[in-house]
Amino acid sequence: MAEPVRLRPKRPCPICQKPSQQKFHPFCSNRCAQIDLNRWFGGNYAIPVKDDESDEDEQRET
Ligand SMILES: [Zn+2]
């Protein structure tokens, strides 16, 4: 029942696909971590906005 000790496969850096460094996990470097941060805070993220209230004057009945 002795399972072989496996090393977990390192995930590649999600930014540049290089092997990630533990120090900057899950990125390979601080630079890639910053790039990822900029993706979130740089207005690049998409917030799902429901545009159901687009009835400006359409519902005006006479
Ligand atoms: Zn990277």
N, CA, C, O and the ligand as a Tripos MOL2 file, in Angstrom:
@<TRIPOS>MOLECULE
protein
  249   247    63     0     0
PROTEIN
NO_CHARGES

@<TRIPOS>ATOM
      1 N           0.8140   -1.2170    0.0000 N.3       1 MET1
      2 CA          0.0000    0.0000    0.0000 C.3       1 MET1
      3 C           0.8440    1.2610    0.0000 C.2       1 MET1
      4 O           0.3510    2.3780    0.1540 O.2       1 MET1
      5 N           2.0660    1.0440   -0.1700 N.am      2 ALA2
      6 CA          2.9250    2.2240   -0.1720 C.3       2 ALA2
      7 C           2.8420    2.9260   -1.5150 C.2       2 ALA2
      8 O           3.3170    2.4430   -2.5430 O.2       2 ALA2
      9 N           2.2300    4.0610   -1.4520 N.am      3 GLU3
     10 CA          2.1650    4.8100   -2.7040 C.3       3 GLU3
     11 C           3.4920    5.4830   -2.9750 C.2       3 GLU3
     12 O           4.1450    6.0100   -2.0740 O.2       3 GLU3
     13 N           3.8580    5.4520   -4.1890 N.am      4 PRO4
     14 CA          5.0940    6.1690   -4.5300 C.3       4 PRO4
     15 C           4.9160    7.6660   -4.3240 C.2       4 PRO4
     16 O           3.9150    8.2640   -4.7190 O.2       4 PRO4
     17 N           5.8910    8.2250   -3.7140 N.am      5 VAL5
     18 CA          5.8270    9.6620   -3.4770 C.3       5 VAL5
     19 C           6.0520   10.3850   -4.7900 C.2       5 VAL5
     20 O           7.1210   10.3300   -5.3970 O.2       5 VAL5
     21 N           5.0270   11.0420   -5.1830 N.am      6 ARG6
     22 CA          5.1670   11.7800   -6.4470 C.3       6 ARG6
     23 C           5.3370   13.2620   -6.1790 C.2       6 ARG6
     24 O           4.7280   13.8440   -5.2820 O.2       6 ARG6
     25 N           6.1400   13.8050   -6.9480 N.am      7 LEU7
     26 CA          6.2220   15.2560   -6.9140 C.3       7 LEU7
     27 C           5.0750   15.8000   -7.7460 C.2       7 LEU7
     28 O           4.8170   15.3600   -8.8660 O.2       7 LEU7
     29 N           4.4170   16.7470   -7.1720 N.am      8 ARG8
     30 CA          3.3300   17.3460   -7.9310 C.3       8 ARG8
     31 C           3.8890   18.0670   -9.1490 C.2       8 ARG8
     32 O           4.8770   18.7960   -9.0730 O.2       8 ARG8
     33 N           3.2390   17.8420  -10.2410 N.am      9 PRO9
     34 CA          3.6930   18.5630  -11.4270 C.3       9 PRO9
     35 C           3.4920   20.0550  -11.2300 C.2       9 PRO9
     36 O           2.4120   20.5130  -10.8560 O.2       9 PRO9
     37 N           4.5190   20.7730  -11.4810 N.am     10 LYS10
     38 CA          4.4040   22.2140  -11.3050 C.3      10 LYS10
     39 C           3.5170   22.8000  -12.3880 C.2      10 LYS10
     40 O           3.6400   22.4880  -13.5730 O.2      10 LYS10
     41 N           2.6460   23.6360  -11.9470 N.am     11 ARG11
     42 CA          1.8220   24.3090  -12.9400 C.3      11 ARG11
     43 C           2.6290   25.3900  -13.6300 C.2      11 ARG11
     44 O           3.4260   26.0970  -13.0140 O.2      11 ARG11
     45 N           2.4050   25.4900  -14.8800 N.am     12 PRO12
     46 CA          3.1050   26.5570  -15.5910 C.3      12 PRO12
     47 C           2.5300   27.9160  -15.2200 C.2      12 PRO12
     48 O           1.3820   28.0340  -14.7900 O.2      12 PRO12
     49 N           3.3230   28.8930  -15.3900 N.am     13 CYS13
     50 CA          2.8710   30.2540  -15.1460 C.3      13 CYS13
     51 C           1.7060   30.5670  -16.0790 C.2      13 CYS13
     52 O           1.8180   30.3830  -17.2910 O.2      13 CYS13
     53 N           0.6000   31.0340  -15.5300 N.am     14 PRO14
     54 CA         -0.5630   31.3060  -16.3710 C.3      14 PRO14
     55 C          -0.3350   32.4630  -17.3290 C.2      14 PRO14
     56 O          -1.1010   32.6610  -18.2710 O.2      14 PRO14
     57 N           0.6980   33.2080  -17.0890 N.am     15 ILE15
     58 CA          0.9590   34.3530  -17.9510 C.3      15 ILE15
     59 C           1.8270   33.9670  -19.1270 C.2      15 ILE15
     60 O           1.4970   34.2410  -20.2810 O.2      15 ILE15
     61 N           2.9390   33.3270  -18.8190 N.am     16 CYS16
     62 CA          3.8950   33.0620  -19.8960 C.3      16 CYS16
     63 C           4.1770   31.5700  -20.0530 C.2      16 CYS16
     64 O           4.9900   31.1750  -20.8890 O.2      16 CYS16
     65 N           3.5090   30.7420  -19.2510 N.am     17 GLN17
     66 CA          3.6170   29.2960  -19.3670 C.3      17 GLN17
     67 C           4.9730   28.7630  -18.9660 C.2      17 GLN17
     68 O           5.2840   27.6030  -19.2340 O.2      17 GLN17
     69 N           5.7720   29.5720  -18.3400 N.am     18 LYS18
     70 CA          7.0350   29.0630  -17.8200 C.3      18 LYS18
     71 C           6.7750   28.3600  -16.4930 C.2      18 LYS18
     72 O           5.7560   28.6110  -15.8510 O.2      18 LYS18
     73 N           7.6770   27.4900  -16.0810 N.am     19 PRO19
     74 CA          7.4990   26.8240  -14.7860 C.3      19 PRO19
     75 C           7.3970   27.8510  -13.6770 C.2      19 PRO19
     76 O           8.2010   28.7780  -13.5850 O.2      19 PRO19
     77 N           6.3900   27.6680  -12.8360 N.am     20 SER20
     78 CA          6.1560   28.6550  -11.7980 C.3      20 SER20
     79 C           7.1800   28.5160  -10.6830 C.2      20 SER20
     80 O           7.6900   27.4280  -10.4180 O.2      20 SER20
     81 N           7.4640   29.6090  -10.0530 N.am     21 GLN21
     82 CA          8.3490   29.6150   -8.9000 C.3      21 GLN21
     83 C           7.5110   29.6560   -7.6440 C.2      21 GLN21
     84 O           6.4980   30.3520   -7.5690 O.2      21 GLN21
     85 N           7.9520   28.8960   -6.6580 N.am     22 GLN22
     86 CA          7.1820   28.8400   -5.4250 C.3      22 GLN22
     87 C           7.0660   30.2150   -4.7810 C.2      22 GLN22
     88 O           6.0580   30.5460   -4.1560 O.2      22 GLN22
     89 N           8.0900   30.9850   -4.9440 N.am     23 LYS23
     90 CA          8.0960   32.3160   -4.3370 C.3      23 LYS23
     91 C           7.0150   33.2030   -4.9280 C.2      23 LYS23
     92 O           6.4550   34.0710   -4.2590 O.2      23 LYS23
     93 N           6.7410   32.9610   -6.1930 N.am     24 PHE24
     94 CA          5.7760   33.8230   -6.8760 C.3      24 PHE24
     95 C           4.5460   33.0440   -7.2970 C.2      24 PHE24
     96 O           3.7900   33.4640   -8.1730 O.2      24 PHE24
     97 N           4.3630   31.9050   -6.6570 N.am     25 HIS25
     98 CA          3.2630   31.0300   -7.0170 C.3      25 HIS25
     99 C           1.9540   31.8000   -7.2030 C.2      25 HIS25
    100 O           1.6420   32.6720   -6.3930 O.2      25 HIS25
    101 N           1.1980   31.5040   -8.2320 N.am     26 PRO26
    102 CA          1.4730   30.4710   -9.2360 C.3      26 PRO26
    103 C           2.2120   31.0030  -10.4480 C.2      26 PRO26
    104 O           2.1660   30.4160  -11.5290 O.2      26 PRO26
    105 N           2.8790   32.1020  -10.2580 N.am     27 PHE27
    106 CA          3.5400   32.7070  -11.4080 C.3      27 PHE27
    107 C           5.0190   32.3590  -11.3970 C.2      27 PHE27
    108 O           5.5380   31.7720  -10.4470 O.2      27 PHE27
    109 N           5.6620   32.7300  -12.4530 N.am     28 CYS28
    110 CA          7.0760   32.3900  -12.5530 C.3      28 CYS28
    111 C           7.9280   33.5160  -12.0100 C.2      28 CYS28
    112 O           9.1040   33.3260  -11.7000 O.2      28 CYS28
    113 N           7.3410   34.6690  -11.8990 N.am     29 SER29
    114 CA          8.1150   35.8030  -11.4470 C.3      29 SER29
    115 C           7.1710   36.8790  -10.9420 C.2      29 SER29
    116 O           5.9660   36.8450  -11.1900 O.2      29 SER29
    117 N           7.7400   37.8190  -10.2380 N.am     30 ASN30
    118 CA          6.9240   38.9240   -9.7460 C.3      30 ASN30
    119 C           6.3400   39.7110  -10.9040 C.2      30 ASN30
    120 O           5.2610   40.2940  -10.8010 O.2      30 ASN30
    121 N           7.0550   39.7170  -11.9760 N.am     31 ARG31
    122 CA          6.5860   40.4670  -13.1390 C.3      31 ARG31
    123 C           5.2870   39.8870  -13.6680 C.2      31 ARG31
    124 O           4.3470   40.6180  -13.9820 O.2      31 ARG31
    125 N           5.2460   38.5850  -13.7610 N.am     32 CYS32
    126 CA          4.0330   37.9530  -14.2610 C.3      32 CYS32
    127 C           2.8980   38.1230  -13.2550 C.2      32 CYS32
    128 O           1.7360   38.2490  -13.6430 O.2      32 CYS32
    129 N           3.2260   38.1250  -11.9770 N.am     33 ALA33
    130 CA          2.1940   38.3550  -10.9730 C.3      33 ALA33
    131 C           1.6100   39.7470  -11.1380 C.2      33 ALA33
    132 O           0.4040   39.9470  -10.9910 O.2      33 ALA33
    133 N           2.4680   40.7020  -11.4420 N.am     34 GLN34
    134 CA          1.9840   42.0600  -11.6420 C.3      34 GLN34
    135 C           1.1400   42.1600  -12.9020 C.2      34 GLN34
    136 O           0.1480   42.8870  -12.9530 O.2      34 GLN34
    137 N           1.5520   41.4260  -13.8990 N.am     35 ILE35
    138 CA          0.7820   41.4290  -15.1360 C.3      35 ILE35
    139 C          -0.6170   40.9040  -14.8750 C.2      35 ILE35
    140 O          -1.6060   41.4190  -15.3950 O.2      35 ILE35
    141 N          -0.6710   39.8670  -14.0560 N.am     36 ASP36
    142 CA         -1.9730   39.3060  -13.7490 C.3      36 ASP36
    143 C          -2.8040   40.2900  -12.9430 C.2      36 ASP36
    144 O          -4.0130   40.4120  -13.1400 O.2      36 ASP36
    145 N          -2.1370   40.9900  -12.0330 N.am     37 LEU37
    146 CA         -2.8540   41.9880  -11.2450 C.3      37 LEU37
    147 C          -3.3890   43.0860  -12.1440 C.2      37 LEU37
    148 O          -4.5160   43.5530  -11.9790 O.2      37 LEU37
    149 N          -2.5870   43.4780  -13.0680 N.am     38 ASN38
    150 CA         -3.0110   44.5470  -13.9660 C.3      38 ASN38
    151 C          -4.1970   44.1210  -14.8080 C.2      38 ASN38
    152 O          -5.0220   44.9350  -15.2220 O.2      38 ASN38
    153 N          -4.2550   42.8380  -15.0450 N.am     39 ARG39
    154 CA         -5.4150   42.3680  -15.8030 C.3      39 ARG39
    155 C          -6.6960   42.5990  -15.0210 C.2      39 ARG39
    156 O          -7.7510   42.8960  -15.5820 O.2      39 ARG39
    157 N          -6.5720   42.4540  -13.7100 N.am     40 TRP40
    158 CA         -7.7760   42.5990  -12.8850 C.3      40 TRP40
    159 C          -8.0820   44.0450  -12.5990 C.2      40 TRP40
    160 O          -9.2390   44.4660  -12.6060 O.2      40 TRP40
    161 N          -7.0420   44.7980  -12.3480 N.am     41 PHE41
    162 CA         -7.2840   46.1720  -11.9360 C.3      41 PHE41
    163 C          -7.1510   47.1530  -13.0860 C.2      41 PHE41
    164 O          -7.3680   48.3530  -12.9220 O.2      41 PHE41
    165 N          -6.8020   46.6460  -14.2180 N.am     42 GLY42
    166 CA         -6.6000   47.5440  -15.3420 C.3      42 GLY42
    167 C          -7.8540   47.7490  -16.1630 C.2      42 GLY42
    168 O          -7.7980   48.2760  -17.2740 O.2      42 GLY42
    169 N          -8.9730   47.3380  -15.6230 N.am     43 GLY43
    170 CA        -10.2160   47.5310  -16.3500 C.3      43 GLY43
    171 C         -10.4000   46.5120  -17.4460 C.2      43 GLY43
    172 O         -11.2200   46.6870  -18.3480 O.2      43 GLY43
    173 N          -9.6400   45.4610  -17.3630 N.am     44 ASN44
    174 CA         -9.7190   44.4560  -18.4310 C.3      44 ASN44
    175 C         -10.6940   43.3440  -18.0730 C.2      44 ASN44
    176 O         -11.0450   42.5080  -18.9060 O.2      44 ASN44
    177 N         -11.1100   43.3530  -16.8520 N.am     45 TYR45
    178 CA        -12.0330   42.3130  -16.4370 C.3      45 TYR45
    179 C         -13.4580   42.6710  -16.8760 C.2      45 TYR45
    180 O         -13.8110   43.8380  -17.0440 O.2      45 TYR45
    181 N         -14.2180   41.6700  -17.0440 N.am     46 ALA46
    182 CA        -15.5740   41.8920  -17.5290 C.3      46 ALA46
    183 C         -16.5700   41.6130  -16.4190 C.2      46 ALA46
    184 O         -16.6430   40.5020  -15.8930 O.2      46 ALA46
    185 N         -17.3200   42.6160  -16.0790 N.am     47 ILE47
    186 CA        -18.3790   42.4100  -15.0990 C.3      47 ILE47
    187 C         -19.6810   42.1490  -15.8550 C.2      47 ILE47
    188 O         -20.1190   42.9730  -16.6570 O.2      47 ILE47
    189 N         -20.2780   41.0220  -15.5970 N.am     48 PRO48
    190 CA        -21.5330   40.7290  -16.2850 C.3      48 PRO48
    191 C         -22.6060   41.7200  -15.8780 C.2      48 PRO48
    192 O         -22.9930   41.8100  -14.7130 O.2      48 PRO48
    193 N         -23.0630   42.4400  -16.8440 N.am     49 VAL49
    194 CA        -24.0780   43.4540  -16.5700 C.3      49 VAL49
    195 C         -25.3490   43.0810  -17.2990 C.2      49 VAL49
    196 O         -25.3770   42.9090  -18.5180 O.2      49 VAL49
    197 N         -26.3740   42.9660  -16.5260 N.am     50 LYS50
    198 CA        -27.6580   42.6880  -17.1620 C.3      50 LYS50
    199 C         -28.2880   43.9960  -17.6260 C.2      50 LYS50
    200 O         -28.4110   44.9620  -16.8730 O.2      50 LYS50
    201 N         -28.6600   43.9860  -18.8260 N.am     51 ASP51
    202 CA        -29.1900   45.2050  -19.4160 C.3      51 ASP51
    203 C         -30.6880   45.0570  -19.6450 C.2      51 ASP51
    204 O         -31.2330   45.4200  -20.6880 O.2      51 ASP51
    205 N         -31.3090   44.5180  -18.6400 N.am     52 ASP52
    206 CA        -32.7460   44.2800  -18.8000 C.3      52 ASP52
    207 C         -33.5580   45.5540  -18.6480 C.2      52 ASP52
    208 O         -34.7020   45.6490  -19.0910 O.2      52 ASP52
    209 N         -32.9300   46.5260  -18.0100 N.am     53 GLU53
    210 CA        -33.6880   47.7560  -17.7790 C.3      53 GLU53
    211 C         -33.4580   48.7480  -18.9040 C.2      53 GLU53
    212 O         -33.1950   49.9280  -18.6730 O.2      53 GLU53
    213 N         -33.5600   48.2640  -20.0840 N.am     54 SER54
    214 CA        -33.3330   49.1390  -21.2290 C.3      54 SER54
    215 C         -34.6610   49.6460  -21.7840 C.2      54 SER54
    216 O         -34.7870   49.9480  -22.9700 O.2      54 SER54
    217 N         -35.6310   49.7280  -20.9070 N.am     55 ASP55
    218 CA        -36.9400   50.2070  -21.3640 C.3      55 ASP55
    219 C         -37.0760   51.6830  -21.0070 C.2      55 ASP55
    220 O         -37.6760   52.0460  -19.9950 O.2      55 ASP55
    221 N         -36.5230   52.4950  -21.8360 N.am     56 GLU56
    222 CA        -36.5220   53.9260  -21.5090 C.3      56 GLU56
    223 C         -37.8940   54.5410  -21.8100 C.2      56 GLU56
    224 O         -38.6220   54.9760  -20.9180 O.2      56 GLU56
    225 N         -38.1960   54.5550  -23.0610 N.am     57 ASP57
    226 CA        -39.4830   55.1390  -23.4400 C.3      57 ASP57
    227 C         -40.3720   54.1270  -24.1250 C.2      57 ASP57
    228 O         -41.4470   54.4450  -24.6330 O.2      57 ASP57
    229 N         -39.8960   52.9100  -24.1230 N.am     58 GLU58
    230 CA        -40.6290   51.8900  -24.8530 C.3      58 GLU58
    231 C         -41.9350   51.5370  -24.1520 C.2      58 GLU58
    232 O         -42.9300   51.1820  -24.7840 O.2      58 GLU58
    233 N         -41.8990   51.6450  -22.8360 N.am     59 GLN59
    234 CA        -43.0940   51.1940  -22.1000 C.3      59 GLN59
    235 C         -44.0960   52.3090  -21.8840 C.2      59 GLN59
    236 O         -45.0480   52.1660  -21.1170 O.2      59 GLN59
    237 N         -43.8790   53.3920  -22.5460 N.am     60 ARG60
    238 CA        -44.8090   54.5020  -22.3600 C.3      60 ARG60
    239 C         -46.1060   54.2330  -23.1190 C.2      60 ARG60
    240 O         -46.1200   54.1520  -24.3470 O.2      60 ARG60
    241 N         -47.1380   54.1040  -22.4020 N.am     61 GLU61
    242 CA        -48.4130   53.8330  -23.0530 C.3      61 GLU61
    243 C         -49.2410   55.1070  -23.1530 C.2      61 GLU61
    244 O         -49.1400   56.0120  -22.3240 O.2      61 GLU61
    245 N         -50.0160   55.1410  -24.1390 N.am     62 THR62
    246 CA        -50.8360   56.3470  -24.3180 C.3      62 THR62
    247 C         -52.2770   56.0980  -23.8900 C.2      62 THR62
    248 O         -53.1100   57.0000  -23.9700 O.2      62 THR62
    249 ZN          5.5240   33.9710  -16.1470 Zn       63 ZN63
@<TRIPOS>BOND
     1     1     2 1
     2     2     3 1
     3     3     4 2
     4     3     5 am
     5     5     6 1
     6     6     7 1
     7     7     8 2
     8     7     9 am
     9     9    10 1
    10    10    11 1
    11    11    12 2
    12    11    13 am
    13    13    14 1
    14    14    15 1
    15    15    16 2
    16    15    17 am
    17    17    18 1
    18    18    19 1
    19    19    20 2
    20    19    21 am
    21    21    22 1
    22    22    23 1
    23    23    24 2
    24    23    25 am
    25    25    26 1
    26    26    27 1
    27    27    28 2
    28    27    29 am
    29    29    30 1
    30    30    31 1
    31    31    32 2
    32    31    33 am
    33    33    34 1
    34    34    35 1
    35    35    36 2
    36    35    37 am
    37    37    38 1
    38    38    39 1
    39    39    40 2
    40    39    41 am
    41    41    42 1
    42    42    43 1
    43    43    44 2
    44    43    45 am
    45    45    46 1
    46    46    47 1
    47    47    48 2
    48    47    49 am
    49    49    50 1
    50    50    51 1
    51    51    52 2
    52    51    53 am
    53    53    54 1
    54    54    55 1
    55    55    56 2
    56    55    57 am
    57    57    58 1
    58    58    59 1
    59    59    60 2
    60    59    61 am
    61    61    62 1
    62    62    63 1
    63    63    64 2
    64    63    65 am
    65    65    66 1
    66    66    67 1
    67    67    68 2
    68    67    69 am
    69    69    70 1
    70    70    71 1
    71    71    72 2
    72    71    73 am
    73    73    74 1
    74    74    75 1
    75    75    76 2
    76    75    77 am
    77    77    78 1
    78    78    79 1
    79    79    80 2
    80    79    81 am
    81    81    82 1
    82    82    83 1
    83    83    84 2
    84    83    85 am
    85    85    86 1
    86    86    87 1
    87    87    88 2
    88    87    89 am
    89    89    90 1
    90    90    91 1
    91    91    92 2
    92    91    93 am
    93    93    94 1
    94    94    95 1
    95    95    96 2
    96    95    97 am
    97    97    98 1
    98    98    99 1
    99    99   100 2
   100    99   101 am
   101   101   102 1
   102   102   103 1
   103   103   104 2
   104   103   105 am
   105   105   106 1
   106   106   107 1
   107   107   108 2
   108   107   109 am
   109   109   110 1
   110   110   111 1
   111   111   112 2
   112   111   113 am
   113   113   114 1
   114   114   115 1
   115   115   116 2
   116   115   117 am
   117   117   118 1
   118   118   119 1
   119   119   120 2
   120   119   121 am
   121   121   122 1
   122   122   123 1
   123   123   124 2
   124   123   125 am
   125   125   126 1
   126   126   127 1
   127   127   128 2
   128   127   129 am
   129   129   130 1
   130   130   131 1
   131   131   132 2
   132   131   133 am
   133   133   134 1
   134   134   135 1
   135   135   136 2
   136   135   137 am
   137   137   138 1
   138   138   139 1
   139   139   140 2
   140   139   141 am
   141   141   142 1
   142   142   143 1
   143   143   144 2
   144   143   145 am
   145   145   146 1
   146   146   147 1
   147   147   148 2
   148   147   149 am
   149   149   150 1
   150   150   151 1
   151   151   152 2
   152   151   153 am
   153   153   154 1
   154   154   155 1
   155   155   156 2
   156   155   157 am
   157   157   158 1
   158   158   159 1
   159   159   160 2
   160   159   161 am
   161   161   162 1
   162   162   163 1
   163   163   164 2
   164   163   165 am
   165   165   166 1
   166   166   167 1
   167   167   168 2
   168   167   169 am
   169   169   170 1
   170   170   171 1
   171   171   172 2
   172   171   173 am
   173   173   174 1
   174   174   175 1
   175   175   176 2
   176   175   177 am
   177   177   178 1
   178   178   179 1
   179   179   180 2
   180   179   181 am
   181   181   182 1
   182   182   183 1
   183   183   184 2
   184   183   185 am
   185   185   186 1
   186   186   187 1
   187   187   188 2
   188   187   189 am
   189   189   190 1
   190   190   191 1
   191   191   192 2
   192   191   193 am
   193   193   194 1
   194   194   195 1
   195   195   196 2
   196   195   197 am
   197   197   198 1
   198   198   199 1
   199   199   200 2
   200   199   201 am
   201   201   202 1
   202   202   203 1
   203   203   204 2
   204   203   205 am
   205   205   206 1
   206   206   207 1
   207   207   208 2
   208   207   209 am
   209   209   210 1
   210   210   211 1
   211   211   212 2
   212   211   213 am
   213   213   214 1
   214   214   215 1
   215   215   216 2
   216   215   217 am
   217   217   218 1
   218   218   219 1
   219   219   220 2
   220   219   221 am
   221   221   222 1
   222   222   223 1
   223   223   224 2
   224   223   225 am
   225   225   226 1
   226   226   227 1
   227   227   228 2
   228   227   229 am
   229   229   230 1
   230   230   231 1
   231   231   232 2
   232   231   233 am
   233   233   234 1
   234   234   235 1
   235   235   236 2
   236   235   237 am
   237   237   238 1
   238   238   239 1
   239   239   240 2
   240   239   241 am
   241   241   242 1
   242   242   243 1
   243   243   244 2
   244   243   245 am
   245   245   246 1
   246   246   247 1
   247   247   248 2
@<TRIPOS>SUBSTRUCTURE
     1 MET1         2 RESIDUE 1 A MET
     2 ALA2         6 RESIDUE 1 A ALA
     3 GLU3        10 RESIDUE 1 A GLU
     4 PRO4        14 RESIDUE 1 A PRO
     5 VAL5        18 RESIDUE 1 A VAL
     6 ARG6        22 RESIDUE 1 A ARG
     7 LEU7        26 RESIDUE 1 A LEU
     8 ARG8        30 RESIDUE 1 A ARG
     9 PRO9        34 RESIDUE 1 A PRO
    10 LYS10       38 RESIDUE 1 A LYS
    11 ARG11       42 RESIDUE 1 A ARG
    12 PRO12       46 RESIDUE 1 A PRO
    13 CYS13       50 RESIDUE 1 A CYS
    14 PRO14       54 RESIDUE 1 A PRO
    15 ILE15       58 RESIDUE 1 A ILE
    16 CYS16       62 RESIDUE 1 A CYS
    17 GLN17       66 RESIDUE 1 A GLN
    18 LYS18       70 RESIDUE 1 A LYS
    19 PRO19       74 RESIDUE 1 A PRO
    20 SER20       78 RESIDUE 1 A SER
    21 GLN21       82 RESIDUE 1 A GLN
    22 GLN22       86 RESIDUE 1 A GLN
    23 LYS23       90 RESIDUE 1 A LYS
    24 PHE24       94 RESIDUE 1 A PHE
    25 HIS25       98 RESIDUE 1 A HIS
    26 PRO26      102 RESIDUE 1 A PRO
    27 PHE27      106 RESIDUE 1 A PHE
    28 CYS28      110 RESIDUE 1 A CYS
    29 SER29      114 RESIDUE 1 A SER
    30 ASN30      118 RESIDUE 1 A ASN
    31 ARG31      122 RESIDUE 1 A ARG
    32 CYS32      126 RESIDUE 1 A CYS
    33 ALA33      130 RESIDUE 1 A ALA
    34 GLN34      134 RESIDUE 1 A GLN
    35 ILE35      138 RESIDUE 1 A ILE
    36 ASP36      142 RESIDUE 1 A ASP
    37 LEU37      146 RESIDUE 1 A LEU
    38 ASN38      150 RESIDUE 1 A ASN
    39 ARG39      154 RESIDUE 1 A ARG
    40 TRP40      158 RESIDUE 1 A TRP
    41 PHE41      162 RESIDUE 1 A PHE
    42 GLY42      166 RESIDUE 1 A GLY
    43 GLY43      170 RESIDUE 1 A GLY
    44 ASN44      174 RESIDUE 1 A ASN
    45 TYR45      178 RESIDUE 1 A TYR
    46 ALA46      182 RESIDUE 1 A ALA
    47 ILE47      186 RESIDUE 1 A ILE
    48 PRO48      190 RESIDUE 1 A PRO
    49 VAL49      194 RESIDUE 1 A VAL
    50 LYS50      198 RESIDUE 1 A LYS
    51 ASP51      202 RESIDUE 1 A ASP
    52 ASP52      206 RESIDUE 1 A ASP
    53 GLU53      210 RESIDUE 1 A GLU
    54 SER54      214 RESIDUE 1 A SER
    55 ASP55      218 RESIDUE 1 A ASP
    56 GLU56      222 RESIDUE 1 A GLU
    57 ASP57      226 RESIDUE 1 A ASP
    58 GLU58      230 RESIDUE 1 A GLU
    59 GLN59      234 RESIDUE 1 A GLN
    60 ARG60      238 RESIDUE 1 A ARG
    61 GLU61      242 RESIDUE 1 A GLU
    62 THR62      246 RESIDUE 1 A THR
    63 ZN63       249 GROUP 0 **** ****
